[in-house]
């Protein structure tokens, strides 16, 4: 079954508005979405979840309150135990999105299980509570792309090593739909040598601990930041420099490549190893737009008194922490939903080889929704709830940031920093910003 949707979007870049607000071309929806242990439900993004079918084993449970999701209902019911899923589907390649919560007051290591699809291990030693930032009854979503079905049936199985497996819902999509691109509005192909193009990029020179308790200092030295052989290279080193034990780099496009709606694509190869924390992300070009405790001109990044963040928003197209290789995260932050309230809206996708080869990390952004992709595999959707800036500050221009952090609150949380891995680099092949195409 293919569901059809239309979306209406406008585009702008650097103050340039693309005239009109046109319907989007039809996009295929999920092949199948199921609410485990529950009834049918239409998600905020239009996904029609069927009532439970093609699932066996375990016991049905219910929880009254779930955080971290726009669709609480599909996380309230679940099955716990020896669960299996066998869904008849045409042969081909599919993306599988699994939705979990930890419904019990378990600590780390108390519920751990593996997930298999078509007899292949797709998630190893999953601890839902740990994966959801150490919280119970909070939504956790993970996508596994490119699952091959050759026998007319998608089979999903679980194997526990501690307690019993749990499952709340799932979504099946055909793998890798073609991206929707319009006019190319802004780009850097890095077809030059030396420093990043100053007409397109600003370089942050920052001390360690300025934001996120990160351990590195950011520099503009070619050792940390350069364009070479058609790639932007951001390289982290273990070295004593400027009162820090590590160095790296961070660039952003504020005032030179500000984006309001459209598609952002960044093709990159990531660093590896415990303690690395690369990111491709966006912050507001006017960070004070929805701030209530500070005014323009204040240093808001890393401030404990200025609420420009999270009030004016953040969009994370890609984050990767090296202690959990090949797990890529897409997230939005805003005043209504961010980590301090345990209501953060986020998705995760697991792929092979993020440090071995280039992948394309992409954002599609309209007045109605934010969608985040890896190699055209959709794994995170966030909808405009139309209830004010607190949940949707994404109505003004943002700029793109590329950086490699070392350590920090998240980078160290997997057990510190492995000093034997350095130097480590993120290589960026290109950055492209497109308008979305008009319907034909």
C-alpha positions in Angstrom: 0.0 0.0 0.0 1.4 3.4 -0.9 0.0 6.5 0.7 0.2 9.8 -1.2 0.8 13.2 0.5 1.3 16.7 -0.7 3.1 19.5 1.0 3.1 23.3 0.4 6.4 25.1 0.7 8.1 28.4 0.1 11.8 29.0 -0.3 14.3 31.7 0.5 18.1 32.0 0.8 20.0 35.0 2.0 16.9 37.1 1.9 15.9 35.9 -1.6 12.4 34.6 -1.7 11.4 32.2 -4.4 7.9 33.5 -5.4 4.8 31.5 -4.6 3.9 28.6 -2.4 3.4 25.5 -4.5 2.2 22.0 -3.8 5.0 19.4 -3.5 5.2 16.5 -6.0 3.6 13.3 -4.7 5.9 11.3 -2.4 5.3 7.6 -1.5 4.5 7.0 2.1 5.2 3.9 4.2 4.5 0.5 2.8 3.3 -0.6 6.3 3.1 1.0 9.7 1.9 -0.9 12.8 1.0 0.1 16.3 2.1 -2.8 18.4 -0.5 -3.8 21.0 -2.7 -0.9 20.0 -5.3 0.4 17.6 -5.0 2.3 14.3 -3.8 5.8 14.5 -2.8 8.6 12.0 0.4 10.2 13.1 1.0 14.0 13.0 3.0 13.5 9.8 0.2 11.6 8.1 1.5 8.1 8.5 -1.4 5.7 9.0 -0.5 3.2 11.7 -2.6 0.0 11.5 -3.8 -1.8 14.5 -1.6 -4.7 15.6 -1.3 -7.5 13.0 1.3 -10.1 11.9 2.9 -10.1 15.3 3.1 -12.9 17.8 4.5 -13.6 21.3 5.0 -11.6 24.4 2.4 -9.8 26.5 0.6 -6.5 25.7 1.3 -3.6 28.1 0.3 0.0 28.4 1.9 3.2 29.9 0.0 6.4 30.5 2.6 9.0 29.7 5.5 9.0 27.2 7.8 11.9 26.5 10.0 12.8 23.5 7.4 12.3 20.7 4.8 14.1 18.8 2.7 10.9 18.6 2.4 9.7 22.2 -0.3 7.2 21.4 1.8 4.8 19.4 4.3 4.5 22.2 1.8 3.9 25.0 1.0 0.3 23.9 3.7 -2.3 23.6 4.6 -6.0 23.6 7.1 -7.4 26.0 8.6 -10.8 25.7 9.3 -13.3 22.9 8.0 -11.1 20.1 8.2 -12.0 16.4 6.9 -10.1 13.3 6.2 -11.7 9.9 4.7 -9.4 7.3 4.0 -10.4 3.7 5.6 -8.0 1.4 6.9 -7.9 -2.2 10.5 -8.8 -2.7 12.8 -5.8 -2.7 14.8 -3.5 -0.4 13.2 -1.8 2.5 14.0 0.7 5.3 12.8 -0.4 8.7 12.0 2.1 11.5 11.5 0.6 15.0 9.9 2.6 17.8 10.7 1.8 21.5 10.3 3.0 25.0 11.5 1.6 28.2 8.2 1.1 30.1 9.7 0.0 33.4 12.0 1.7 35.9 15.1 -0.2 34.7 18.6 1.0 35.0 21.4 0.5 32.4 22.0 -3.1 31.5 18.7 -4.4 33.0 17.0 -4.8 29.6 19.3 -5.6 26.7 18.4 -7.4 23.5 19.4 -7.9 19.8 17.2 -7.2 16.8 17.2 -9.4 13.7 15.6 -8.8 10.3 15.6 -11.5 7.7 17.9 -13.5 9.9 20.6 -10.7 10.0 21.6 -8.9 13.1 20.6 -5.2 12.6 20.8 -3.9 16.2 23.3 -5.3 18.7 22.8 -5.1 22.4 20.1 -2.5 22.4 19.4 -0.9 25.8 16.5 1.4 25.1 16.8 3.3 28.4 20.5 4.0 27.8 19.9 4.8 24.1 17.2 7.3 25.1 19.6 9.4 27.1 19.1 7.5 30.3 15.3 8.0 30.5 12.5 5.6 30.9 9.1 6.1 29.2 10.7 8.3 26.6 10.4 7.6 22.8 13.3 6.1 21.0 13.3 5.7 17.2 15.9 3.9 15.1 16.0 3.2 11.4 17.9 0.4 9.6 18.1 0.9 5.8 18.5 -1.5 3.0 17.0 -4.7 4.3 16.6 -7.2 1.5 13.5 -9.3 1.3 13.7 -12.2 -1.2 11.1 -14.7 0.2 7.9 -12.5 0.1 7.9 -11.9 3.9 9.7 -9.5 6.2 10.7 -11.3 9.4 11.8 -9.4 12.5 13.0 -11.3 15.6 14.4 -10.3 19.0 16.9 -12.1 21.2 17.4 -11.0 24.8 20.5 -11.1 26.9 18.9 -9.3 29.9 15.2 -9.3 30.8 12.8 -9.4 27.7 12.6 -7.5 24.4 10.1 -4.7 24.0 8.5 -3.2 20.9 6.0 -0.3 20.5 5.6 0.3 16.8 7.3 0.0 13.4 7.3 1.6 10.0 8.4 0.0 6.7 9.4 2.1 3.7 10.9 1.3 0.3 14.6 2.1 0.4 16.0 5.4 -0.9 13.3 7.4 -2.7 14.7 9.9 -5.1 15.4 13.3 -3.5 13.3 16.4 -4.3 15.5 19.2 -5.5 14.8 22.5 -7.1 17.1 25.4 -8.1 20.6 25.3 -6.6 20.7 28.4 -4.4 24.1 28.2 -2.6 27.0 25.8 -2.6 30.6 25.1 -2.0 32.2 22.4 -4.1 35.7 23.0 -2.5 37.3 23.1 -5.9 40.2 25.3 -4.6 43.1 25.0 -2.2 43.9 26.7 1.1 41.6 28.2 3.6 37.8 27.9 3.3 36.3 30.6 1.0 35.9 33.7 3.2 33.0 34.8 1.0 31.1 31.7 2.2 32.5 30.7 5.6 33.3 32.3 8.9 35.8 30.6 11.2 35.2 30.3 15.0 38.3 30.7 17.2 37.1 29.5 20.6 38.6 28.3 23.8 37.8 24.9 25.3 34.7 24.6 27.4 32.9 27.4 25.7 29.9 25.2 24.7 28.9 21.7 25.7 31.9 21.4 28.0 33.9 20.5 24.9 37.6 19.7 25.4 39.1 21.2 22.3 40.0 24.7 21.3 38.9 25.8 17.9 41.5 27.3 15.7 41.9 28.7 12.2 45.3 27.0 11.6 45.7 25.0 8.5 46.6 22.0 10.7 43.0 22.0 11.8 41.2 23.5 8.9 42.0 23.5 5.1 40.7 22.8 1.7 42.8 20.2 -0.2 42.2 17.8 -3.1 38.6 19.0 -3.5 37.6 18.4 0.2 37.1 20.6 3.2 39.2 19.0 6.0 38.4 19.6 9.7 41.1 17.8 11.6 41.3 17.2 15.4 44.6 16.7 17.1 45.8 15.7 20.6 48.1 18.6 21.5 48.5 21.2 24.1 47.5 24.5 22.6 45.8 27.6 24.0 45.1 26.1 27.4 43.5 23.0 25.9 44.6 19.4 25.4 43.0 19.1 21.9 42.6 21.3 18.8 40.0 21.2 16.1 37.9 23.6 13.9 34.4 25.0 13.4 33.0 27.0 10.4 29.6 28.5 9.8 27.9 30.4 7.0 26.1 33.2 9.0 25.6 36.3 6.9 27.0 34.5 3.8 24.7 31.5 3.3 21.6 31.9 5.4 18.8 29.5 4.6 15.1 29.6 5.1 13.4 26.5 3.8 14.6 24.1 1.0 16.9 21.2 0.9 20.4 21.1 2.4 22.9 18.4 1.3 26.3 17.8 2.8 28.4 14.9 1.6 31.0 13.9 4.2 33.2 11.2 5.6 33.3 11.2 9.4 36.1 10.7 12.0 36.2 7.5 14.1 37.0 6.7 17.7 35.9 7.4 21.2 35.7 11.0 22.0 35.1 12.4 18.5 31.8 14.3 18.0 31.4 15.7 14.5 28.3 17.6 13.5 26.6 19.1 10.5 23.9 21.4 11.9 22.1 24.8 11.8 21.6 27.7 14.2 19.5 30.8 13.7 21.1 33.7 11.9 19.1 36.0 14.3 19.6 34.1 17.5 17.8 36.7 19.5 14.5 36.4 17.6 12.7 34.5 20.4 15.1 35.3 23.2 13.5 36.7 26.4 16.4 37.1 28.7 19.0 38.8 26.5 19.3 41.3 23.7 21.3 41.5 20.4 25.0 41.9 20.9 25.3 39.6 23.9 27.5 36.5 23.6 24.7 33.9 23.7 26.6 30.7 22.8 27.5 28.9 26.0 25.7 31.5 28.1 24.0 30.4 31.3 21.7 33.5 31.4 20.8 34.1 27.7 18.0 31.9 26.4 18.6 32.6 22.7 19.3 28.9 22.8 17.0 27.0 22.8 14.3 29.6 22.2 15.3 30.5 18.7 15.9 26.9 17.6 18.5 24.4 16.4 18.5 21.8 13.7 21.0 18.9 13.7 21.3 17.3 10.3 24.0 14.9 11.5 25.6 14.2 14.8 27.9 11.2 15.5 29.6 10.2 18.7 32.6 8.0 18.2 32.0 5.6 21.1 28.9 4.4 19.1 30.2 4.1 15.6 27.8 4.2 12.6 24.9 5.5 14.7 23.9 8.8 13.2 21.5 11.2 14.9 19.1 13.9 13.6 17.5 16.2 16.1 15.6 19.5 16.6 15.9 21.7 19.7 13.5 24.4 20.8 12.0 25.8 24.0 9.2 23.3 24.2 11.3 20.3 23.4 14.9 20.0 24.4 17.1 17.7 26.5 16.7 19.6 29.8 12.9 18.8 29.7 13.5 15.2 28.5 11.2 16.1 25.6 13.9 16.2 22.9 12.6 15.2 19.4 15.2 13.1 17.6 15.8 10.1 15.3 18.7 7.7 14.8 19.8 5.7 11.8 22.4 2.9 11.8 24.6 2.4 8.7 27.9 0.9 7.8 31.1 2.8 7.1 30.5 6.4 8.1 34.3 6.8 8.6 35.3 4.7 5.6 33.3 6.3 2.8 31.3 9.4 2.0 27.6 9.6 2.8 25.1 12.3 2.0 23.4 14.0 5.0 20.4 16.0 4.1 17.6 18.2 5.5 14.3 19.0 3.8 12.7 22.0 5.5 9.3 23.6 4.8 6.9 25.8 6.9 5.1 22.5 7.7 7.8 20.1 8.6 11.5 19.1 8.9 12.7 15.8 7.4 16.2 14.4 7.9 17.9 11.8 5.6 21.0 9.8 5.2 21.7 8.7 1.6 18.1 9.5 0.9 16.9 7.2 3.6 14.3 9.2 5.7 14.7 8.6 9.4 13.4 11.7 11.2 10.3 13.8 10.8 9.3 16.8 12.9 6.0 18.6 12.3 4.9 22.1 12.8 2.3 21.9 15.6 1.1 25.4 14.8 1.0 26.4 18.5 3.7 29.1 18.6 7.4 29.7 18.5 8.0 27.6 21.5 7.7 24.4 19.4 8.3 25.9 16.0 11.0 28.6 15.9 11.9 27.4 12.4 10.2 30.3 10.6 13.3 32.4 10.1 16.8 32.0 8.5 19.4 29.6 9.8 23.0 29.1 8.9 25.0 26.0 8.4 27.8 24.8 10.9 30.4 22.2 10.3 32.6 21.1 13.2 34.5 18.3 14.9 34.3 18.5 18.7 36.4 16.4 21.0 34.9 15.1 24.2 32.3 17.4 25.6 29.2 16.2 27.5 28.1 13.8 24.8 31.4 12.9 23.3 32.8 11.8 26.7 29.7 10.0 27.9 30.7 6.7 26.3 33.8 6.4 28.6 36.0 9.4 27.9 38.4 10.2 25.1 40.8 7.6 23.4 44.0 9.6 22.9 45.5 6.9 20.7 43.1 7.7 17.8 44.4 11.1 16.9 44.6 12.9 14.5 41.0 12.4 13.3 39.2 14.3 10.5 35.9 15.0 8.9 36.2 15.4 5.1 33.4 17.3 3.3 33.1 16.8 -0.4 30.4 19.4 -1.0 27.7 21.6 0.6 24.6 22.3 -1.5 21.4 24.2 -0.8 18.4 23.7 -3.1 15.0 25.2 -3.4 12.2 22.6 -3.4 10.7 22.0 -6.9 7.3 23.2 -7.9 4.7 20.6 -8.7 4.5 19.8 -12.4 
